[in-house]
Amino acid sequence: MVNEWYGGQPRVKHIDPSASKPVFLSQDHFQAACAIEIDEKAVFRLQGYRREQDKPDQRVRELYEQTMLEALPLLKPRGIFNYQPVSDINDQTIVLENNVVLQGKNIARTLAGAAYMAVGLVTVGPELENMVNQLFNNTDLAKGLMLDSIGSVAAEATAVYLDNLISGQVHEVGWNRTPRMSPGYGSFDIKQQHNIFAMIDATRLGVTLTESCIMLPQKSISFIIGCGPDVCHFSTLSPCRVCDAVDCPVRDPHSLRCNQ
């Protein structure tokens, strides 16, 4: 059983374990290369140009264009994900059939009704980070910061790539999916990275996790997505509604989802 939330009120929902399961649920989905596009507006938001009236001048734009040319050969976007059966969800925890327990009031409510949880991990590799460190060591801070911002946007674009693959799979069988959520955001404690890494083969991506739950390479993103016929549909639930961030550096002022 899981608690399914409608308007803040819990409702018990039974999951039938004997129901037929789509084939994709039993597979590990490894993407050795992901085709991504870099959103220059997102890069400039990370550079501090967050308001409509804040426009990068010609010098900043030239720096961006030059740095992009050097960044593209350094990016190696790749990812992996799988689906884990959900055993129970209450108002604070998500219990999986593999006995992993994820905690957090907001994530439990967001994933209410999920029969399965997609667990994913993406990275753009270490090459870009190594170049950022070299630039910082050479005191080329402006270029280093620009390259770092490009790397962050590229990592998010890779997560979106896998997000879209998951959407295609679950929608093909008539299911819904929740927003993508990552440890470290909202009430999703970053310490739960250990649980994520216990369910995915991060070594295939060359990603490791430190004791303090920092992913290496740092331009990596782990995430979960609730899937099933009874979850709240993605289009009606924004992840920003369950995030506690007050001044989010990646919030898009033009995005309906980010402003819900």
C-alpha positions as CSV (number, residue, x, y, z in Angstrom):
1,M,0.0,0.0,0.0
2,V,1.0,3.6,-0.5
3,N,-0.5,6.9,0.5
4,E,-1.8,8.9,-2.4
5,W,-2.1,12.6,-1.8
6,Y,-4.9,14.7,-3.3
7,G,-5.1,18.3,-2.1
8,G,-2.9,17.5,0.9
9,Q,-5.1,14.6,2.1
10,P,-3.8,11.1,2.1
11,R,-5.7,8.2,0.5
12,V,-4.7,4.6,0.7
13,K,-3.9,3.0,-2.6
14,H,-3.3,-0.7,-3.2
15,I,-0.7,-1.9,-5.7
16,D,-1.4,-5.2,-7.3
17,P,1.9,-7.1,-7.4
18,S,0.4,-9.7,-9.8
19,A,-0.3,-7.1,-12.5
20,S,1.6,-7.5,-15.7
21,K,4.9,-5.5,-15.8
22,P,6.3,-3.7,-18.8
23,V,9.5,-5.2,-20.1
24,F,11.6,-2.1,-19.6
25,L,11.2,-2.3,-15.8
26,S,13.6,-5.2,-15.6
27,Q,16.4,-3.6,-17.5
28,D,19.4,-1.4,-16.7
29,H,19.4,1.5,-19.2
30,F,22.9,2.6,-19.9
31,Q,23.5,5.5,-22.2
32,A,27.1,5.7,-23.3
33,A,26.5,9.0,-25.0
34,C,23.7,11.6,-24.7
35,A,22.9,14.2,-27.4
36,I,22.5,17.5,-25.5
37,E,22.3,21.2,-26.2
38,I,23.7,23.9,-24.0
39,D,21.1,26.6,-23.1
40,E,23.1,29.8,-23.2
41,K,20.4,31.6,-21.1
42,A,20.9,29.1,-18.4
43,V,24.7,29.6,-18.5
44,F,24.2,33.4,-18.1
45,R,21.8,32.9,-15.2
46,L,24.5,31.0,-13.4
47,Q,26.8,33.9,-14.3
48,G,24.5,36.2,-12.4
49,Y,22.3,37.5,-15.2
50,R,19.0,36.4,-13.6
51,R,16.6,39.3,-14.3
52,E,15.2,40.3,-17.7
53,Q,17.0,43.6,-17.5
54,D,20.3,42.0,-16.8
55,K,22.0,41.5,-20.2
56,P,25.6,40.3,-20.7
57,D,27.7,42.8,-22.5
58,Q,29.7,42.1,-25.6
59,R,32.8,41.2,-23.7
60,V,30.9,38.6,-21.7
61,R,29.3,37.2,-24.8
62,E,32.6,36.8,-26.5
63,L,34.0,35.0,-23.5
64,Y,31.1,32.7,-23.5
65,E,31.4,31.9,-27.2
66,Q,35.2,31.3,-26.9
67,T,34.8,29.1,-23.9
68,M,32.0,27.1,-25.5
69,L,34.3,26.2,-28.4
70,E,36.8,24.8,-25.9
71,A,34.2,23.2,-23.7
72,L,32.4,21.0,-26.3
73,P,35.3,18.5,-26.8
74,L,35.6,18.2,-23.1
75,L,32.0,17.1,-22.5
76,K,31.3,13.4,-22.3
77,P,27.6,13.3,-21.3
78,R,26.4,9.8,-20.3
79,G,24.0,8.3,-17.9
80,I,22.3,5.2,-16.5
81,F,19.0,4.5,-14.8
82,N,16.7,1.6,-13.7
83,Y,13.4,1.1,-12.1
84,Q,12.9,-0.1,-8.5
85,P,9.6,-1.5,-7.2
86,V,7.9,0.5,-4.5
87,S,6.7,-1.3,-1.4
88,D,5.2,1.5,0.7
89,I,5.0,5.3,0.8
90,N,3.8,7.2,3.8
91,D,3.9,10.9,4.7
92,Q,7.7,10.8,5.5
93,T,9.3,7.8,3.8
94,I,9.5,5.7,0.6
95,V,10.1,2.0,1.2
96,L,11.4,0.0,-1.8
97,E,11.1,-3.7,-2.3
98,N,14.9,-4.0,-2.0
99,N,14.5,-2.6,1.6
100,V,16.1,0.8,0.7
101,V,14.3,3.6,2.6
102,L,14.3,7.1,1.4
103,Q,13.2,9.8,3.8
104,G,11.7,13.3,3.3
105,K,8.2,14.7,3.7
106,N,8.2,16.5,0.3
107,I,9.6,13.7,-1.7
108,A,7.2,11.2,-0.1
109,R,4.3,13.4,-1.0
110,T,5.6,14.1,-4.5
111,L,6.0,10.3,-5.2
112,A,2.7,9.3,-3.6
113,G,1.0,6.6,-5.7
114,A,4.1,5.5,-7.4
115,A,4.3,1.8,-8.2
116,Y,8.0,2.1,-9.3
117,M,10.7,4.6,-8.8
118,A,13.2,5.4,-11.6
119,V,16.7,5.9,-10.2
120,G,19.2,7.7,-12.4
121,L,22.7,9.1,-12.5
122,V,24.3,11.3,-15.2
123,T,27.7,12.9,-15.6
124,V,29.6,14.9,-18.2
125,G,32.9,13.4,-17.2
126,P,36.0,14.8,-15.5
127,E,37.7,16.5,-18.4
128,L,35.9,19.8,-18.1
129,E,36.4,19.9,-14.4
130,N,40.1,19.3,-14.8
131,M,40.3,22.2,-17.3
132,V,38.4,24.5,-14.8
133,N,40.9,23.7,-12.1
134,Q,43.8,24.5,-14.5
135,L,42.2,27.8,-15.3
136,F,41.8,28.7,-11.6
137,N,45.4,27.7,-10.9
138,N,46.5,30.0,-13.7
139,T,44.3,32.8,-12.2
140,D,42.1,32.9,-15.3
141,L,39.1,33.2,-13.1
142,A,36.6,34.7,-15.6
143,K,37.1,31.9,-18.1
144,G,37.2,29.3,-15.3
145,L,33.9,30.4,-13.9
146,M,32.3,30.5,-17.4
147,L,33.5,27.0,-18.1
148,D,32.2,25.8,-14.8
149,S,28.8,27.3,-15.6
150,I,28.8,25.5,-18.9
151,G,29.6,22.3,-17.2
152,S,26.7,22.7,-14.8
153,V,24.2,23.4,-17.6
154,A,25.6,20.4,-19.5
155,A,25.1,18.1,-16.6
156,E,21.5,19.3,-16.2
157,A,20.9,18.9,-19.9
158,T,22.1,15.3,-19.6
159,A,19.7,14.7,-16.8
160,V,16.9,16.1,-18.9
161,Y,17.9,13.7,-21.7
162,L,17.4,10.7,-19.4
163,D,14.3,12.3,-18.0
164,N,12.8,12.4,-21.5
165,L,13.7,8.7,-22.1
166,I,12.0,7.7,-18.9
167,S,8.9,9.8,-19.8
168,G,8.7,8.1,-23.2
169,Q,8.8,4.6,-21.6
170,V,6.2,5.2,-18.9
171,H,3.9,7.2,-21.2
172,E,4.0,4.4,-23.8
173,V,2.3,2.1,-21.3
174,G,-0.2,4.7,-20.2
175,W,1.5,5.6,-16.9
176,N,2.3,9.0,-15.4
177,R,5.5,10.2,-13.8
178,T,6.4,12.7,-11.1
179,P,9.0,15.5,-11.4
180,R,12.6,14.6,-11.2
181,M,14.1,15.1,-7.7
182,S,17.7,15.0,-6.5
183,P,19.3,14.6,-3.1
184,G,20.4,18.0,-1.7
185,Y,17.3,19.8,-2.9
186,G,14.3,20.7,-0.7
187,S,13.9,18.2,2.1
188,F,15.7,15.4,0.1
189,D,18.7,15.0,2.4
190,I,22.0,14.9,0.5
191,K,23.1,12.0,2.8
192,Q,20.6,9.8,0.9
193,Q,23.0,9.8,-2.0
194,H,24.3,6.6,-0.4
195,N,20.9,5.0,-1.0
196,I,20.9,6.1,-4.6
197,F,24.4,4.8,-5.3
198,A,23.4,1.5,-3.7
199,M,20.8,1.0,-6.4
200,I,22.8,2.0,-9.5
201,D,26.1,0.9,-11.1
202,A,27.9,4.2,-10.9
203,T,31.2,2.6,-11.9
204,R,30.0,2.3,-15.5
205,L,29.9,6.1,-15.6
206,G,33.2,6.6,-13.7
207,V,31.3,8.4,-10.9
208,T,32.3,7.9,-7.2
209,L,30.7,9.2,-4.0
210,T,32.7,10.6,-1.1
211,E,31.9,10.0,2.6
212,S,30.4,13.5,2.7
213,C,28.1,12.6,-0.3
214,I,29.9,14.7,-2.9
215,M,29.9,13.1,-6.4
216,L,33.1,13.0,-8.3
217,P,33.2,14.2,-11.0
218,Q,31.1,17.0,-9.5
219,K,29.3,17.7,-12.8
220,S,27.1,14.8,-12.1
221,I,23.5,14.5,-11.1
222,S,21.6,11.7,-9.4
223,F,17.8,11.6,-9.3
224,I,14.6,9.8,-8.6
225,I,11.2,9.8,-10.5
226,G,8.0,8.2,-9.4
227,C,6.2,6.2,-12.0
228,G,2.9,4.4,-12.3
229,P,-0.7,4.8,-13.3
230,D,-1.7,6.6,-10.1
231,V,1.0,9.2,-9.5
232,C,0.2,12.9,-9.9
233,H,0.9,13.8,-13.5
234,F,4.1,15.7,-14.2
235,S,2.4,18.6,-15.9
236,T,0.3,19.3,-12.8
237,L,3.1,19.2,-10.2
238,S,6.1,21.4,-10.3
239,P,9.3,20.4,-8.3
240,C,9.6,24.0,-7.3
241,R,6.5,23.5,-5.2
242,V,8.4,21.1,-2.9
243,C,11.8,22.8,-2.9
244,D,12.8,25.0,0.1
245,A,15.3,27.1,-1.9
246,V,14.6,30.9,-1.5
247,D,17.0,32.2,-4.1
248,C,17.5,29.4,-6.7
249,P,20.3,30.1,-9.2
250,V,18.8,27.9,-11.8
251,R,15.2,29.1,-11.6
252,D,14.1,30.3,-15.0
253,P,12.0,33.5,-14.7
254,H,10.2,32.7,-18.0
255,S,9.3,29.1,-17.1
256,L,5.8,28.4,-16.0
257,R,7.0,25.3,-14.1
258,C,9.6,27.3,-12.2
259,N,7.0,29.9,-11.2
260,Q,4.2,27.7,-10.0
